[in-house]
Amino acid sequence: MVAAVTGCSTASRSPTGVHPTVGVTTRTAGSAIAPVPPGMQRAWLHGVGVDAPAAWARNAMHCGQPTADTFVVGSGGNETCATWPQSHASVVWLGAYDKEPLRPNVILGDAALGRAGVQGLRATRVAGEPARTGRLRSTSGGTTQIVLFPQRRAYVTVHSGDQHLVGPVLRSIQVTAVDPATHCRVHTNEYDDPRRLPVQPGDALVPGAPAMVTACGYVDDWLEQTATMRGDRLQRLLTALDAAPAPTEERSGDDWPGCVAVQRQSPSPVEPMLLTFAYPDGSTRLVVARILWCTRWQSYVTTGSYTRRITPQILTALPPVWMDYPDPDSMQVTR
């Protein structure tokens, strides 16, 4: 299901008397993804897509403030320092937040949620699912418009003095269950347990000669990062997988106390990376990679029925979708 936000109605004063809220209507567009208009670029996060001018740089931020008109995807950086807000810069921000309840005064993109919190935003529905919309103070000065998807833990903010830009950006918002570029599911816990993978016979992780691999990286069951690899980079990964040793249950007494200190308790893993290897005949093979922080040498790649250990060579050859992973030199058990 895909829906597009189709515009803003006349603003009304919020109960606090500070921030006007913005009405949003929606139209259902079936399962089709609208094409990217000429002169625009698009990004997706948690199944929410939005367009921004193609000429804008991605994540042109410094000390939490835009340095030019920019399309921010993700956090935009967490550094803070003394700087003057660039209130004349336009910003389209597509972001996500963790599963903790949103607190009053939290910052979402460049929007300050305010003392009323989520309740200060107007309740509506987009593509049949709950959404919240409104106009909030911008951290860059002035105000910003926000479309918040609570169930997807995602949001879009638009800050610009050019109202001819704001409307088309809001109208471009779409929602989907499958990433259009990689066909990764945007929300699933199916890969948390390798036993849920379909039966894939064979005593090799990736037999034969696939032409491409697509990686889907998940955080709290939501798709956060994707990547594809072909050619030499794919071959490097295949070579490392072919040489992977058997898994181990060995433990290291030296590592465990430090692990507790940083609150990474075994077997708490890095969220799964799904690797889909595509063959020239159209067939595919699924492999899941998991990192176990406290016992990193027990980290593994598996087809569900065949499991091998992640070596430093595999870790550095995997597609770059994990935002946090161990030092490759720490992947060997210390005695």
The 8 nearest C-alpha neighbors of each residue, nearest first, counted from 0:
[[1, 30, 29, 175, 126, 2, 174, 176],
 [2, 0, 174, 175, 28, 173, 30, 29],
 [1, 3, 27, 126, 173, 28, 26, 174],
 [2, 4, 173, 172, 170, 25, 26, 171],
 [5, 3, 170, 25, 172, 169, 24, 6],
 [6, 4, 170, 25, 24, 3, 169, 23],
 [5, 7, 170, 23, 166, 4, 169, 24],
 [6, 8, 23, 22, 21, 9, 5, 166],
 [9, 7, 22, 10, 21, 23, 6, 24],
 [8, 10, 11, 7, 21, 22, 20, 19],
 [9, 11, 21, 20, 19, 8, 12, 22],
 [12, 10, 19, 20, 13, 9, 21, 22],
 [11, 13, 19, 16, 20, 18, 14, 10],
 [12, 14, 19, 16, 15, 18, 20, 11],
 [15, 13, 16, 12, 119, 17, 18, 115],
 [16, 14, 13, 17, 18, 115, 119, 12],
 [15, 17, 13, 14, 12, 18, 19, 11],
 [18, 16, 15, 13, 19, 12, 14, 135],
 [19, 17, 13, 135, 134, 16, 20, 12],
 [18, 20, 12, 11, 13, 134, 10, 21],
 [21, 19, 133, 134, 11, 10, 13, 121],
 [20, 22, 133, 10, 132, 7, 134, 8],
 [23, 21, 8, 7, 20, 24, 132, 10],
 [24, 22, 7, 6, 4, 21, 8, 25],
 [23, 25, 5, 4, 6, 22, 26, 7],
 [26, 24, 4, 5, 3, 125, 2, 27],
 [25, 27, 2, 3, 28, 4, 5, 24],
 [28, 26, 2, 29, 126, 1, 25, 3],
 [27, 29, 1, 2, 31, 26, 30, 0],
 [30, 28, 0, 31, 27, 1, 2, 32],
 [29, 31, 0, 1, 28, 32, 175, 27],
 [32, 30, 29, 33, 28, 1, 0, 34],
 [31, 33, 34, 30, 1, 173, 179, 28],
 [32, 34, 31, 35, 173, 28, 171, 36],
 [35, 33, 36, 32, 31, 37, 41, 171],
 [34, 36, 39, 37, 33, 40, 41, 50],
 [35, 37, 39, 34, 38, 40, 50, 33],
 [38, 36, 39, 35, 40, 53, 52, 34],
 [37, 39, 53, 52, 36, 40, 54, 35],
 [38, 40, 53, 52, 51, 37, 36, 50],
 [41, 39, 53, 50, 51, 52, 35, 38],
 [42, 40, 50, 49, 51, 48, 35, 39],
 [41, 43, 48, 49, 50, 44, 40, 72],
 [44, 42, 48, 47, 46, 45, 49, 41],
 [43, 45, 46, 47, 223, 48, 42, 94],
 [46, 44, 47, 185, 222, 221, 151, 153],
 [45, 47, 175, 44, 185, 174, 176, 43],
 [48, 46, 174, 44, 43, 45, 173, 175],
 [47, 49, 43, 173, 172, 42, 174, 46],
 [48, 50, 172, 171, 41, 42, 173, 168],
 [49, 51, 41, 40, 171, 168, 39, 42],
 [50, 52, 40, 39, 53, 168, 70, 41],
 [53, 51, 39, 54, 55, 40, 38, 50],
 [52, 54, 39, 40, 38, 55, 51, 56],
 [55, 53, 52, 56, 38, 39, 40, 51],
 [56, 54, 69, 53, 52, 68, 70, 57],
 [57, 55, 69, 59, 70, 58, 54, 68],
 [56, 58, 70, 71, 59, 69, 55, 72],
 [57, 59, 71, 60, 75, 70, 69, 56],
 [60, 58, 69, 57, 66, 65, 56, 67],
 [61, 59, 65, 64, 58, 66, 63, 75],
 [62, 60, 63, 64, 65, 66, 59, 78],
 [63, 61, 79, 78, 80, 64, 60, 82],
 [62, 64, 61, 60, 79, 78, 76, 77],
 [63, 65, 60, 61, 62, 84, 66, 139],
 [66, 64, 60, 67, 59, 85, 61, 88],
 [65, 67, 60, 59, 64, 61, 85, 68],
 [68, 66, 88, 65, 69, 59, 89, 85],
 [67, 69, 89, 88, 90, 55, 65, 66],
 [70, 68, 55, 90, 56, 59, 57, 67],
 [69, 71, 57, 91, 58, 90, 92, 55],
 [72, 70, 58, 92, 57, 75, 69, 93],
 [73, 71, 93, 94, 92, 70, 75, 58],
 [74, 72, 94, 75, 93, 71, 95, 92],
 [73, 75, 76, 94, 72, 77, 108, 95],
 [74, 76, 73, 58, 71, 72, 60, 77],
 [77, 75, 74, 78, 63, 60, 62, 61],
 [76, 78, 79, 63, 75, 74, 62, 61],
 [79, 77, 62, 76, 63, 80, 61, 75],
 [78, 80, 62, 63, 77, 81, 61, 82],
 [81, 79, 62, 82, 78, 63, 61, 83],
 [80, 82, 83, 79, 62, 84, 63, 64],
 [83, 81, 80, 84, 62, 64, 61, 79],
 [82, 84, 85, 81, 64, 139, 86, 62],
 [85, 83, 139, 86, 64, 82, 140, 138],
 [84, 86, 87, 88, 139, 65, 83, 66],
 [85, 87, 139, 140, 88, 84, 141, 89],
 [88, 86, 85, 89, 160, 159, 139, 68],
 [89, 87, 68, 67, 86, 85, 90, 65],
 [88, 90, 159, 68, 158, 87, 69, 91],
 [91, 89, 158, 69, 68, 157, 70, 92],
 [92, 90, 157, 70, 156, 71, 158, 51],
 [91, 93, 71, 156, 155, 108, 70, 72],
 [94, 92, 155, 72, 154, 71, 73, 156],
 [95, 93, 73, 154, 153, 72, 92, 74],
 [96, 94, 153, 152, 154, 73, 97, 93],
 [95, 97, 152, 153, 98, 94, 107, 99],
 [98, 96, 99, 152, 95, 219, 100, 101],
 [97, 99, 100, 96, 152, 219, 101, 150],
 [98, 100, 97, 101, 96, 102, 152, 149],
 [101, 99, 102, 98, 97, 96, 149, 117],
 [100, 102, 99, 103, 105, 117, 116, 98],
 [101, 103, 105, 100, 116, 104, 117, 112],
 [102, 104, 116, 114, 105, 113, 115, 112],
 [105, 103, 113, 112, 114, 111, 102, 106],
 [106, 104, 112, 103, 102, 111, 107, 101],
 [107, 105, 111, 110, 112, 108, 104, 109],
 [108, 106, 110, 109, 111, 105, 112, 94],
 [109, 107, 110, 92, 106, 94, 156, 74],
 [108, 110, 138, 137, 107, 106, 111, 139],
 [111, 109, 137, 107, 108, 106, 136, 135],
 [112, 110, 106, 113, 136, 104, 105, 137],
 [111, 113, 104, 116, 105, 110, 106, 103],
 [114, 112, 104, 115, 116, 111, 103, 105],
 [113, 115, 103, 116, 104, 112, 119, 102],
 [114, 116, 119, 113, 118, 103, 117, 112],
 [117, 115, 103, 118, 114, 112, 113, 119],
 [116, 118, 119, 120, 115, 112, 101, 103],
 [119, 117, 120, 116, 115, 121, 122, 131],
 [118, 120, 115, 117, 116, 121, 13, 14],
 [121, 119, 133, 118, 132, 131, 117, 20],
 [120, 122, 132, 131, 133, 20, 123, 119],
 [121, 123, 131, 130, 120, 132, 124, 129],
 [124, 122, 130, 131, 129, 121, 125, 23],
 [125, 123, 129, 130, 128, 127, 126, 122],
 [124, 126, 127, 128, 25, 130, 2, 129],
 [127, 125, 2, 128, 1, 27, 124, 0],
 [126, 128, 125, 124, 129, 2, 27, 0],
 [127, 129, 124, 125, 126, 130, 150, 148],
 [130, 128, 124, 123, 125, 148, 127, 149],
 [131, 129, 148, 124, 123, 147, 122, 125],
 [130, 132, 122, 147, 121, 120, 146, 123],
 [133, 131, 146, 121, 120, 145, 21, 147],
 [132, 134, 20, 21, 120, 145, 144, 121],
 [133, 135, 144, 20, 143, 19, 18, 21],
 [136, 134, 143, 142, 110, 18, 111, 144],
 [135, 137, 142, 111, 110, 143, 141, 138],
 [136, 138, 142, 110, 140, 139, 143, 109],
 [137, 139, 109, 140, 110, 136, 111, 84],
 [140, 138, 84, 86, 137, 85, 64, 109],
 [141, 139, 86, 137, 138, 142, 84, 136],
 [140, 142, 137, 136, 139, 86, 143, 138],
 [141, 143, 136, 137, 135, 134, 140, 158],
 [144, 142, 158, 137, 135, 157, 134, 136],
 [143, 145, 134, 157, 156, 133, 135, 158],
 [146, 144, 156, 132, 133, 155, 147, 134],
 [145, 147, 132, 155, 154, 131, 156, 148],
 [146, 148, 154, 131, 130, 149, 153, 132],
 [147, 149, 130, 153, 151, 150, 152, 154],
 [150, 148, 152, 151, 147, 130, 153, 129],
 [151, 149, 152, 148, 129, 128, 153, 130],
 [150, 152, 153, 148, 149, 45, 46, 95],
 [153, 151, 149, 95, 150, 96, 148, 97],
 [154, 152, 95, 151, 148, 94, 147, 96],
 [155, 153, 147, 94, 146, 148, 93, 95],
 [154, 156, 93, 146, 92, 145, 94, 147],
 [155, 157, 145, 92, 144, 91, 143, 146],
 [156, 158, 91, 144, 143, 90, 159, 92],
 [159, 157, 143, 90, 89, 144, 91, 156],
 [160, 158, 89, 161, 157, 90, 165, 88],
 [159, 161, 162, 158, 89, 87, 165, 88],
 [162, 160, 159, 163, 164, 165, 89, 158],
 [161, 163, 165, 164, 160, 166, 159, 167],
 [162, 164, 161, 165, 166, 167, 160, 168],
 [163, 165, 162, 161, 166, 167, 168, 159],
 [166, 164, 162, 168, 167, 163, 169, 157],
 [165, 167, 169, 168, 164, 6, 163, 170],
 [168, 166, 170, 169, 165, 164, 171, 163],
 [169, 167, 171, 165, 170, 166, 50, 51],
 [170, 168, 166, 171, 167, 4, 172, 165],
 [169, 171, 5, 4, 167, 168, 172, 3],
 [170, 172, 168, 169, 49, 50, 3, 167],
 [173, 171, 49, 3, 48, 4, 170, 169],
 [174, 172, 3, 48, 2, 1, 47, 171],
 [173, 175, 47, 1, 46, 2, 48, 0],
 [174, 176, 46, 1, 177, 0, 47, 173],
 [175, 177, 185, 46, 184, 178, 0, 174],
 [178, 176, 184, 182, 185, 183, 175, 179],
 [177, 179, 182, 183, 180, 181, 185, 184],
 [180, 178, 182, 181, 177, 32, 183, 175],
 [179, 181, 178, 182, 183, 177, 225, 43],
 [180, 182, 183, 178, 179, 213, 225, 226],
 [183, 181, 178, 177, 179, 180, 184, 185],
 [184, 182, 178, 181, 177, 215, 185, 222],
 [185, 183, 177, 186, 176, 178, 182, 187],
 [184, 186, 222, 177, 46, 176, 45, 221],
 [187, 185, 221, 220, 184, 222, 188, 45],
 [188, 186, 220, 189, 184, 221, 185, 190],
 [187, 189, 220, 191, 190, 186, 192, 219],
 [188, 190, 187, 191, 195, 192, 196, 193],
 [189, 191, 192, 188, 193, 271, 287, 195],
 [190, 192, 188, 189, 271, 193, 270, 195],
 [191, 193, 194, 190, 195, 189, 196, 188],
 [194, 192, 303, 195, 196, 190, 191, 301],
 [193, 195, 303, 192, 196, 304, 197, 190],
 [196, 194, 193, 192, 189, 197, 190, 303],
 [195, 197, 194, 193, 303, 198, 302, 190],
 [198, 196, 199, 195, 303, 194, 285, 302],
 [197, 199, 200, 196, 304, 303, 302, 195],
 [200, 198, 197, 302, 201, 304, 303, 284],
 [201, 199, 198, 202, 304, 305, 203, 302],
 [200, 202, 203, 199, 305, 204, 206, 304],
 [201, 203, 305, 204, 200, 206, 304, 205],
 [204, 202, 205, 201, 206, 305, 241, 200],
 [203, 205, 302, 206, 305, 202, 240, 301],
 [206, 204, 203, 207, 284, 237, 240, 276],
 [207, 205, 203, 204, 208, 201, 209, 202],
 [206, 208, 209, 205, 278, 203, 237, 210],
 [207, 209, 210, 206, 278, 205, 279, 237],
 [210, 208, 278, 277, 211, 276, 207, 279],
 [209, 211, 278, 277, 279, 229, 208, 212],
 [212, 210, 229, 277, 209, 228, 276, 213],
 [211, 213, 276, 228, 275, 227, 277, 274],
 [212, 214, 227, 275, 274, 226, 276, 228],
 [215, 213, 274, 226, 225, 273, 227, 318],
 [214, 216, 225, 273, 272, 183, 224, 217],
 [217, 215, 272, 224, 320, 223, 222, 225],
 [216, 218, 222, 221, 223, 220, 270, 271],
 [217, 219, 221, 220, 270, 223, 222, 216],
 [218, 220, 221, 217, 270, 97, 98, 188],
 [219, 221, 187, 188, 218, 217, 186, 222],
 [222, 220, 186, 217, 218, 219, 185, 45],
 [221, 223, 217, 185, 45, 216, 224, 186],
 [224, 222, 217, 216, 221, 218, 44, 45],
 [223, 225, 216, 320, 222, 215, 226, 217],
 [226, 224, 215, 214, 320, 216, 223, 227],
 [225, 227, 214, 213, 318, 320, 319, 228],
 [226, 228, 213, 212, 214, 318, 229, 211],
 [229, 227, 212, 233, 211, 232, 213, 226],
 [230, 228, 233, 211, 232, 210, 231, 212],
 [229, 231, 233, 232, 234, 228, 210, 211],
 [232, 230, 234, 233, 235, 229, 228, 236],
 [231, 233, 235, 234, 230, 229, 228, 236],
 [234, 232, 229, 236, 230, 231, 235, 228],
 [235, 233, 231, 237, 236, 232, 238, 230],
 [234, 236, 232, 238, 233, 237, 231, 239],
 [235, 237, 316, 239, 233, 234, 238, 240],
 [238, 236, 234, 240, 239, 235, 241, 233],
 [237, 239, 241, 235, 236, 240, 234, 242],
 [238, 240, 236, 313, 242, 237, 241, 312],
 [241, 239, 237, 243, 242, 238, 236, 313],
 [240, 242, 238, 239, 243, 237, 204, 203],
 [241, 243, 239, 240, 244, 238, 237, 310],
 [242, 244, 240, 241, 307, 308, 239, 310],
 [245, 243, 308, 307, 242, 246, 310, 309],
 [244, 246, 307, 308, 247, 243, 306, 299],
 [247, 245, 308, 307, 297, 244, 306, 299],
 [246, 248, 249, 297, 245, 308, 296, 250],
 [249, 247, 250, 297, 246, 296, 294, 251],
 [248, 250, 247, 251, 332, 297, 296, 294],
 [251, 249, 252, 248, 294, 332, 333, 334],
 [252, 250, 253, 254, 333, 334, 332, 255],
 [251, 253, 254, 255, 250, 334, 256, 333],
 [254, 252, 251, 255, 256, 333, 334, 257],
 [253, 255, 252, 251, 257, 256, 258, 293],
 [254, 256, 258, 257, 252, 253, 259, 293],
 [257, 255, 259, 258, 254, 260, 253, 252],
 [258, 256, 260, 259, 255, 254, 261, 253],
 [257, 259, 255, 260, 256, 261, 293, 263],
 [258, 260, 262, 256, 257, 261, 264, 263],
 [261, 259, 257, 258, 262, 256, 263, 255],
 [260, 262, 259, 258, 263, 257, 264, 256],
 [263, 261, 259, 260, 264, 258, 257, 265],
 [264, 262, 258, 261, 259, 293, 267, 292],
 [263, 265, 267, 262, 259, 266, 293, 258],
 [266, 264, 267, 293, 263, 294, 291, 292],
 [265, 267, 268, 291, 264, 293, 292, 294],
 [268, 266, 265, 264, 291, 263, 292, 269],
 [269, 267, 291, 290, 266, 270, 292, 289],
 [268, 270, 290, 289, 271, 291, 267, 292],
 [269, 271, 218, 217, 268, 289, 272, 219],
 [272, 270, 289, 288, 217, 273, 269, 216],
 [271, 273, 216, 288, 215, 287, 274, 214],
 [272, 274, 287, 215, 214, 286, 271, 275],
 [275, 273, 214, 286, 213, 285, 287, 276],
 [276, 274, 285, 213, 212, 284, 277, 283],
 [275, 277, 212, 284, 283, 211, 209, 274],
 [278, 276, 283, 211, 209, 210, 282, 212],
 [279, 277, 209, 210, 282, 280, 281, 283],
 [278, 280, 281, 210, 209, 277, 282, 208],
 [281, 279, 278, 282, 277, 283, 209, 210],
 [280, 282, 279, 278, 277, 283, 209, 210],
 [283, 281, 278, 280, 277, 284, 279, 276],
 [284, 282, 277, 276, 278, 275, 281, 285],
 [283, 285, 276, 275, 286, 277, 205, 282],
 [286, 284, 275, 274, 302, 276, 283, 287],
 [285, 287, 302, 274, 301, 273, 275, 300],
 [286, 288, 273, 301, 300, 272, 274, 302],
 [289, 287, 300, 272, 299, 271, 273, 301],
 [290, 288, 271, 299, 298, 269, 268, 300],
 [289, 291, 298, 269, 268, 292, 295, 299],
 [292, 290, 268, 295, 298, 294, 293, 266],
 [293, 291, 295, 294, 290, 268, 263, 267],
 [292, 294, 265, 258, 295, 291, 264, 263],
 [295, 293, 296, 292, 297, 291, 250, 265],
 [294, 296, 291, 292, 297, 298, 330, 293],
 [295, 297, 330, 331, 298, 294, 332, 309],
 [298, 296, 295, 294, 247, 299, 246, 308],
 [299, 297, 290, 291, 295, 296, 309, 289],
 [298, 300, 308, 309, 289, 307, 288, 297],
 [301, 299, 288, 287, 307, 306, 308, 309],
 [300, 302, 306, 303, 287, 286, 305, 307],
 [301, 303, 286, 305, 304, 285, 204, 287],
 [302, 304, 193, 194, 301, 196, 305, 306],
 [303, 305, 302, 306, 199, 301, 198, 200],
 [304, 306, 302, 301, 303, 202, 204, 307],
 [307, 305, 301, 300, 302, 304, 299, 246],
 [308, 306, 245, 246, 300, 299, 244, 243],
 [307, 309, 299, 246, 244, 245, 298, 243],
 [310, 308, 299, 298, 313, 300, 314, 307],
 [309, 311, 313, 312, 314, 308, 330, 243],
 [310, 312, 327, 314, 313, 330, 315, 328],
 [313, 311, 310, 315, 314, 239, 316, 327],
 [314, 312, 316, 310, 239, 311, 315, 309],
 [315, 313, 311, 312, 316, 317, 310, 309],
 [314, 316, 312, 313, 317, 311, 327, 318],
 [317, 315, 236, 313, 314, 312, 235, 318],
 [318, 316, 314, 315, 313, 319, 236, 320],
 [317, 319, 320, 226, 214, 316, 228, 227],
 [320, 318, 321, 317, 226, 322, 225, 224],
 [321, 319, 224, 216, 225, 318, 322, 226],
 [322, 320, 323, 319, 216, 324, 224, 272],
 [321, 323, 320, 324, 319, 224, 216, 223],
 [324, 322, 321, 325, 269, 320, 326, 270],
 [323, 325, 321, 326, 322, 290, 269, 292],
 [326, 324, 327, 329, 323, 292, 330, 295],
 [325, 327, 328, 329, 324, 330, 311, 314],
 [328, 326, 311, 329, 330, 325, 314, 315],
 [327, 329, 326, 330, 311, 331, 325, 310],
 [330, 328, 327, 326, 331, 325, 295, 332],
 [329, 331, 296, 295, 327, 328, 311, 310],
 [330, 332, 296, 329, 333, 328, 295, 310],
 [333, 331, 296, 251, 334, 330, 250, 249],
 [334, 332, 251, 331, 253, 254, 252, 250],
 [333, 251, 332, 252, 253, 250, 254, 249]]
